[in-house]
Amino acid sequence: MTQRWLEWAKEIQAISQAGLAYSKDIYDIERFEQLRELSVSILHEYTDIEHTKIRSLFASDTGYPTPKVDIRGVVFQDDKILLVRERLDGAWAIPGGWADVGLSAKEVAVKEIKEESGYDVQPVRLLAVLDKKFHNHPPASQHVYKMFIQCELIGGEAAGGTETTEVNFFTEDNLPPLSLERNTKEQVQRMFEFLRNPGEDVWYD
């Protein structure tokens, strides 16, 4: 799954962030700052990404550290699943993105599907809540929970968006190259299981 050095760096970063959020003693604050810098140095050593960029993307949050939430909207039509082609890597994904402050998970799914595919949908049910580290995604610097919400197509028409270039529906046995940062083949196939078995329990880690 993920490499051990990356997990250690993430844990050190989380400990340092929590310590900086709650410590009052100046010497404790100094030690937690050193821990945060250590986590940045570990990532720099193994990735060659500049310190400043790592610090900005990985070690700049404040407050108690919590996982980020990625929400995916699952839409079926004629036993085919809706996928969008990501502009960033040219591969395909279930529409979705980061949860937005002020919006519920269902509202995010509706918004992301509209922005990335052009379709209007209505949320139906929660299918899965997964911890990204347990699945075959590329290594990532953030701890991520992934939520998959089934939605019913109610209108709109296919249209790419700012982050997507193509929109299409695919059968389970004819999936295009998938954007593994966003979804794995196992996850997409599991969505078809929910289509075949509407009463199946929520999939969660």
C-alpha positions in Angstrom: 0.0 0.0 0.0 1.8 3.1 1.2 5.5 3.3 2.0 6.6 3.2 5.6 8.6 6.5 5.4 5.5 8.3 4.2 3.4 7.0 7.0 6.0 8.0 9.5 6.2 11.5 8.1 2.4 11.9 8.2 2.3 10.7 11.8 5.1 13.1 12.8 3.3 15.9 11.1 0.0 15.1 12.8 1.7 14.9 16.2 3.5 18.2 15.6 0.3 20.0 14.4 -1.7 18.8 17.4 1.1 19.9 19.7 1.3 23.3 18.2 -2.5 23.7 18.5 -2.6 23.0 22.2 0.8 23.7 23.7 1.3 26.9 25.8 4.9 26.3 26.9 7.4 28.0 24.6 9.9 25.1 24.8 7.2 22.6 23.9 6.2 24.8 21.0 9.8 24.9 19.8 10.0 21.1 20.0 6.8 20.6 18.0 8.1 23.1 15.4 11.2 20.9 15.1 9.1 17.8 14.6 7.1 19.5 11.9 10.4 20.5 10.1 11.5 16.9 10.5 8.4 15.7 8.7 9.1 18.2 5.9 12.7 17.0 5.6 11.7 13.4 5.3 9.3 14.1 2.4 12.0 16.3 0.8 14.6 13.5 1.1 12.4 10.9 -0.5 10.7 13.0 -3.2 13.0 15.9 -4.0 10.1 18.3 -3.8 11.2 21.7 -2.6 10.9 22.4 1.2 8.7 25.4 0.6 6.2 23.5 -1.5 6.0 20.6 1.0 5.6 23.0 3.9 2.8 24.8 2.0 0.9 21.7 1.0 1.7 19.3 3.8 2.7 21.2 6.9 0.8 24.5 7.0 -2.5 23.5 8.6 -3.4 24.6 12.1 -5.6 23.2 14.8 -6.2 19.5 15.5 -5.2 17.4 12.5 -8.1 15.4 10.9 -8.4 13.4 7.6 -9.5 15.1 4.5 -12.7 13.9 2.9 -13.1 13.0 -0.8 -16.7 12.6 -2.0 -17.6 10.7 -5.1 -21.0 10.7 -6.8 -22.0 7.3 -8.3 -24.5 7.5 -11.2 -25.8 4.6 -13.3 -27.7 4.7 -16.6 -28.6 1.5 -18.5 -26.3 -0.6 -16.3 -23.4 1.7 -17.1 -21.5 4.0 -14.6 -20.8 7.7 -15.2 -17.1 8.5 -15.5 -15.3 11.8 -16.3 -11.9 12.2 -17.9 -9.6 14.2 -15.6 -7.7 17.0 -17.2 -4.8 16.6 -14.8 -3.8 13.0 -15.8 -6.0 12.1 -18.7 -7.5 9.1 -16.9 -11.1 8.5 -15.9 -12.8 8.8 -12.5 -16.2 8.7 -10.7 -17.1 12.5 -10.5 -16.1 14.0 -7.2 -13.7 16.1 -5.1 -12.9 17.4 -1.7 -15.7 18.1 0.8 -16.5 21.8 1.0 -17.1 23.7 4.3 -20.7 24.7 4.5 -22.0 21.8 2.3 -23.3 18.4 3.4 -21.8 15.3 1.8 -24.9 14.9 -0.4 -24.7 18.6 -1.5 -21.0 18.1 -2.5 -21.8 15.0 -4.6 -24.5 17.0 -6.5 -22.3 20.0 -7.0 -19.3 17.9 -8.2 -21.3 15.8 -10.6 -22.8 19.0 -12.1 -19.4 20.8 -12.4 -17.6 17.8 -13.8 -20.2 16.1 -16.0 -23.0 18.6 -16.7 -25.6 16.3 -15.2 -28.2 17.1 -12.6 -28.7 14.4 -9.9 -30.5 13.6 -6.7 -28.6 11.7 -3.9 -30.1 8.3 -3.1 -27.9 6.5 -0.6 -24.5 6.1 0.9 -22.5 3.2 -0.6 -19.1 3.3 1.0 -16.8 5.1 3.4 -13.2 4.1 2.8 -9.8 4.9 4.2 -7.6 5.6 1.2 -4.5 3.9 2.9 -6.2 0.5 2.7 -6.7 0.6 -1.1 -4.4 0.5 -4.1 -4.0 4.2 -4.6 -0.6 5.9 -5.2 1.1 7.1 -2.0 -0.2 10.4 -0.7 0.9 13.0 1.8 -2.5 13.4 3.3 -4.8 11.0 5.2 -8.0 10.7 3.2 -11.5 9.2 3.8 -13.4 8.5 0.6 -17.2 8.6 0.5 -19.2 7.1 -2.4 -22.8 8.3 -2.7 -25.2 6.9 -5.3 -27.2 9.5 -7.1 -30.1 9.4 -9.5 -29.9 11.2 -12.9 -32.7 13.7 -13.2 -31.5 16.1 -15.9 -28.8 18.1 -17.6 -26.6 16.9 -20.4 -23.0 15.7 -20.8 -20.4 18.5 -20.6 -16.9 18.7 -19.5 -15.8 21.2 -16.8 -12.8 23.1 -15.6 -11.2 19.9 -14.3 -12.6 17.4 -16.9 -12.4 17.0 -20.6 -14.8 14.1 -21.4 -18.0 12.5 -20.0 -19.3 9.0 -20.7 -21.0 6.0 -19.3 -19.1 2.6 -19.2 -20.0 -1.0 -18.6 -18.2 -3.0 -16.0 -16.4 -5.1 -18.6 -15.2 -2.1 -20.6 -13.7 0.4 -18.2 -11.3 3.0 -19.5 -7.9 3.7 -17.9 -8.7 4.9 -14.3 -7.3 7.8 -12.4 -5.9 5.8 -9.5 -5.4 8.8 -7.4 -9.2 9.1 -7.4 -10.6 5.6 -7.7 -9.3 2.1 -8.2 -10.7 -0.7 -10.4 -11.8 -2.6 -7.3 -13.8 0.4 -6.1 -15.5 0.9 -9.4 -16.4 -2.7 -9.7 -17.8 -2.7 -6.2 -20.1 0.1 -7.2 -21.6 -2.3 -9.8 -22.2 -4.8 -7.0 -24.4 -2.2 -5.3 -26.3 -1.8 -8.6 -26.9 -5.5 -8.8 -27.7 -5.8 -5.0 -29.5 -2.7 -3.9 -29.9 -4.1 -0.3 -26.2 -4.6 0.2 -24.7 -3.0 3.4 -22.5 0.1 3.3 -18.9 -0.8 2.5 -16.6 0.7 5.0 -13.1 0.2 6.5 
